[in-house]
Amino acid sequence: MPDDRNAIIHPKVMQKLLFIFASIFLIQSSVNAQQKNFTYKFYGFVRGDLYYNSRNNVEAVDGNFYLYPLDKAPDATGKDMNANPNGSFYTFTTRFGLDATGPNVGSAKTTAKVEVDLGGFNLAHYTLRIRHAYVNMDWDKGSSLLLGQTWHPLFGDVMPEVLNLNTGGPFQPFNRSAQLRYQYKKNKITLTASAVYQLMYLSTGPNGKSEEYLKNGVIPELFAGITYRNNGFLGGFGIEMLSLKPRLNSTHEGKTYKVSERVTSVSLMAQAQYRADKLFLAGKTLLASNQTHTAMLGGYGVSSVDPATGEQEYTPSRHSTTWLNAVYGTNWKGNLFMGYSKNLGTTDKLVSVDRFYGSGVNIDQLLSVFAGLSYNLPHWKAGVEGSVTTAWYGDTDLSNGKVHNTHGVTNLRILGLLVYYF
């Protein structure tokens, strides 16, 4: 497929857009006839991102979703092939959505959300991508049940307010997935339990990124958490478990064997924020294990191999990750963000680096500092944000998965942003 970065929206995509807008028009035209049972709210924005990077980076959505700088890649003369500045201007994160309320199911109030953007990028044209698609039932006694795709529970109720599309990644878990989520609210306490499935944001493994590892493991990703709210303060804790089956069979010494392999990891999360008048303070810290599906550093590696069948055992990597964010202002807003991640290694020894599956597994530390300024009106936002990110790459110690003999690689990113809300 040609690398046509400047192609316009594909005609089929345009047809889908016209169909959606026509459907919304028809829905709104019939609201008066259905107002006893349904209400609708259409919303969205047009967003443009103009950015510059001082070098090549690990990124997604064709550079709009920025993560961290790539390691040095010396050519035959020692020149770093990744030391190339780059930049572009894109509008495909433009977004539109529909909120609906419907008739009660028994005593439960029902709502639904469908939200899409044009960020399904395939190097030829922009395609529609589902962000949120769920229904929610809410009972007066404090219980609620959500079914569908929305934010991953580790993304949580606390997120940094930055201008970059990555929303603080890879320090802030970033993921939207299909899930069954039950919540119980009593006074200022909310209890959450979720069963999460993968489709768009995937774990990695022997076959690259795929949903097959979770699907074959049968057990969904599980989360339990508690949140406390009081006036402008919010605090909470959560625990997550992910259990994957990397392979169903093994080819060893010319023969194929059915194998029973599984890697299970547990991650812990604590978060807090405070909002009052013009001030916003927030932070989150995680002991994260095998969180590649949330755009964080980590993964898992092979710890042993059965000499008879080639069946493998695995050990997940662990990272300590923390971010802090401060924002002040109303029309004019200044924001400061700092994120730090430290590789804590693996519980068991590794067989080889080639069988270590993940993202940034050869990074010992990662540090980012963002500073931005924006001007905000009821339907407009314009701003600029600069960030400096340094990754310390090195060699993986097979005895414990930690990284040593490190060297730093730094990227400077400058972002210009314009958003029109409707």
N, C-alpha and C positions, 0 to 999 in steps of 0.2 A: 504494500500500500504506500503511495507517495506521501511524503512528509509535507502536506499542504497546510501550514500553520495559519494561513490567511484566508482560508475558504470561508464563504458565507454560510448561513444556516441552510442546511439541506432542505429541498422542497418538501420531503415527507415530514420533516420536523416542523416546517412552517404549517403544513396542513394540520398536524396535531395541535399546534398552538392555536390556530384559528378555530379548530373544533372545541378546544377547551374554553376559549373566550366566548364562543357562541353558546356553549352549554351554560356557562356562568350567566350570560345575559338572559337566557331563557329561564334559568332558575330564579334570578332576581325578578324577572317579569311576573313570575307566578307566586312570589312571596305573599302578596295580598290574599291570594286564594288559599294559601296554606299557613297563614300566620298563626293559626290556633295550634299548630303542631310543629312547625319548623321555622327557624330563623337562620339567616346566612350572613356571613361577613367575608367579603373579598379583600385581600390585602397583598402587598408585595413591594418590591423596589427595583429600580434600575441601578446597577453598581458598576463603576469603572475602576480598575486597579492599574496604576502605572508604577512599575518597579524597576530597580537596578540592583544587581548583585556584583560583588567584586570578584567572585569565582564560581565555579560549578558546584551544585549542591544536590543533596538528596531532597526530592520534592515530589509533589503530586499536582494534578490538575494543571499540567503544563507550566509549572512554576508558581502558580498563584498560592498553592498550599506549601509553604516553605518549612523545612525541618532543620537541617544542619549541613555544614559544608562537607564535601567529599574529601577524602584523604589525598595526599600528594600522589601523583602518577608520573614518575620521571620517564622521559623519553630516552633515546639512545645517547643523548648528550647531557642528560641530567636535568633538562628543563621540565617543569611541572606542567603536564598537559591539562590539568584541571584549574590552572591559574588563568582562567579566561573570564573577563567581565561579560555580563549578559543582562538583558532587560527587555521588557515588552509592555504592551497595554492591552488589557482584555476586559470584556464586559459579560462574559458567559456565566458569571455568578449571579446575574440578574435572577430574581426570585418572584414567584407568585403562589398564593395559597388560598384556601377556603376553609373557614371555620363554620361548623353547623351545629345547631342544637335541635334535638328532635323530641318526639313524644316519650314519656316515661315508659320504662319497662318495669311494671309493678311499682315499687316505690323509688326506683332508681332513675335519676336524671341521666339523659344520654347526650353525649356530644361526639363530634367527629372532626378530624382534621386531615386535609390532603394538601401537601406542599411540595412543589417541584422547583428545580432550577435547570439551567442549561449546562451544568457542569459535568455531564457525561461526555468527557472529551476523548476522541479517538484519533486524533491527529489529522482528520480529514474535515470534520465539521462538528458543531456542538450538537449534543443530543439531550433530550429530556431525561432528567434523573429524579427519582422519587427521594425526597428528603424525609418527609413524615407522611404516614398513612395509617391512621388508627381510629378506633372507636373507644369511648370511655364511658363507663357506668359509675355513677356516684350516688351512694346512699346517704340519707340524712344522719344516720348513726355513726358516720365517720369512715365507712369502708368505700373503696373504689377499686375498679378492675379495668385495666387497660389492655387491649389486644391490638397489636399491630406494630408498625415500625416507628420508633422515635429515638431520642437520645439514650445511649448506653448508660446504665446506672452509675458507672464510674465517672462519666462526664458530670453527672450529679446536678445539684442545685447551685453549685458555686463554680463560676467560670470567670476568667479574667476579661476585663474590658480593654481590648487592644484593637488596633485598626487592621492588622494583618488577618487574613482569612483563616490562618491556622489556629486562632483562638488560644494561643499559648502552647501549641504542640511543639515538640514531642514531650513536654513536661505535663501538660494537661491532657488526660485521656480523651481522644476524639474518635467518636464512633456513633453511628445510628444503625440500629438493628431491630429486626422483628423480635417481639418479646411478649410474654404474658407477665403483667406486673400487678401485684396486689398491694394496696396501701391502706393503712389504718391510722386515722388521725384522732387524737384525743387531747384536747386543750392545746398545748404548745408542742406536743410530741407527734411525730409521724414515723411509723414503722413501714418499711418497704421490703418486699420479697419479689424477686424477678427470676424468670427463666428466659434466657436469651439465646437466639439462634443467629448464625452467620449467613451473609449473602454478599453484601457490598464491601464490608471491612473484614478481611480474612486473616486467619492464622497462616503461618508459613510452615514448610516441612520439606520432605524429600522431593515432592513434585511441585515445589514453589508455593505460591499463595493459592489456597483452595479452601472451599467449604467442606471438602470431603473428610478432613480430619475430625471435625466436630460431628458431622453427619454420621460417619461410620462408628464414632464413639457412642452414639445414641443419646448419651446424657447431655442436656443443654448446659450452657454456661449458667452458673447459679450465683445470685447476689442477695445479700441481706444487709439492711442498713437501718440506722436510726438518725433522725434529724430533730433538732430543737430550734424553735423560732420564738423570739421575744422582741417585739418592736422592730428595730432595725438590725438586730443580730440574728445570725443563723449559724449553727454549728452541727456537725454530724460525723458519724463514723460508718464504715462499711467494710464488708469482707466479700471477696469474690473467689470462685473456684472454677477452673477451666480444665477439662479432661479430654484429651485428644487421642485418636488412634492414627499414628503417622503412616502405618502400612498394614495391609491385610495379607500380603504374601512376600516372600523373599526368594531371590534367585541367588543361589550359593553353589559355587563349584559346578556350574552347568545344570543344576537341578532347581526346581521351584518347590517351595514349601509354604503351606499355609501357616501364618504366624499370628500370635496374639500379643500385640504391642500396645502400650498406653503410656502417656506422659500426663501427669496431673500436677497442677500448680495452684497455689493460693496467694492472693494479693490482699493487702490491707490498705485502707484509705481513711484519712481524716481531713476535714475541710471546715472552713469558717469564713464568714464575711460580716461586714458591718457597713450600714448605709445610713447617713444622716445629712440632710440638707445637701450641700455641695460635695460632701466627702464620701468616697467609696473605698473600703479596704477589704482585701480578700486574700486567701491563701489556701493551698492544698498540699498535702504530703502523702506519698505512697511508698510502701514497700512492695514494689511491682515485680511480678514473676511471669515471664512469657506473655507479654502484653503487645505483641506485634500487631494484633488486630485492632488495637486502640491507638495506633500510630506512635507508639513509644519504643524506646530502646529495649532490646532483649530478645529472647528466643529460647531454644533448648538444643542440646547436643546429645550424641550417642555416648553412653557411658560404658557399655560392654556389648560384645557380640558373641552369640553362641557359635562355637567352632563347628558344630554339626549341621546346623540349619541356617545360620546367618541371622537368626532372630536377634533383635536389638533391644537393649534397655536404654532409657533416656534420663537426662537430668536437666531441669530448667534453670535458666540464669535468673539472677535477682538484681534489682536496681533500687537504690534509694533516690527518689525524685521529689523535688519540692519547688513550688513557685509562689511568689508574692506579687501583689498588684496594688497600686494606689492610684486613684483617679480623683481629680478635684476640678470643680467648675460646673457651670450650667450651660450658657451659650458657648463660651470658650472653655474647653476641657483639656487639661494636661494629664497624661497618663505615664506611669513608670511601671515596668514589669521586669522581674528577674527570675530566671529559672535555672536550676542546677540538678544534674543527674550524676550519680556515682555508681559504677559497676561493682557489685559485691561478689561477683563470681557465681560458681555453681556449687551445689552440695557435694556432688560426686565428681570424680575425674572424668576427663573427656578422652575419647579414642583418637580423634584427629580434628583439626580445624575444618577440614573439608566436610565433616559431618556435624557441623554446628550451624543450625538453621535459625535465622533471625535477622534483625535490623540493628546495625551499629554494634555488633558483638565484639568488635575489635576496638571499641572506644572505652577508655578508662573513665573519663570525665567529660561532661558537656555543660557549658555555661553560656547563657544568653542574657543580654540586657536590652530592653526595648524602651524607647522614650518617644512620645508622640504628642501632637497638639492638633485639636480639631475644633471647627466652628460648627455649632449645631443650631438648626432652626426646626420648627415643627415638621417640615417635610424635606429637609435638606441636611446633609452632613458633608463637610469637606475637611480633609486633614492630611497631615504628613507624619510619617513615623520612621525613625531610624533604629536599626538594631545591629548589634555586634555579637556574633556567635563564635565561640571557640570550641573545637573538639580535639581532645587529646587522644590520638591514635597510637597503637602500639602492637606488641606481640601477645598472643594469647597463651597463658600458662595452662597446659593441659592438665596439670595436677589439681587445679581449683577453678579454672575458667576466668581468672582475673587477668588484667591487661597490664603489662610492664614495658619498660624501654620506650616510653611515650614521647611524642612530639606534638606540638600544637598546630592546628590549622584554623585560620580565622576568615570569616566572611563578613563583609559589611553590606547590609541591605537597606535601601531607602525606598519607601513606599509613598505614593501619592494616591489619595482616595477621594472619590466623589460618589455620593449616594443620593438618589431621589426616592422618597418613600410615598406610597399611595395606598 
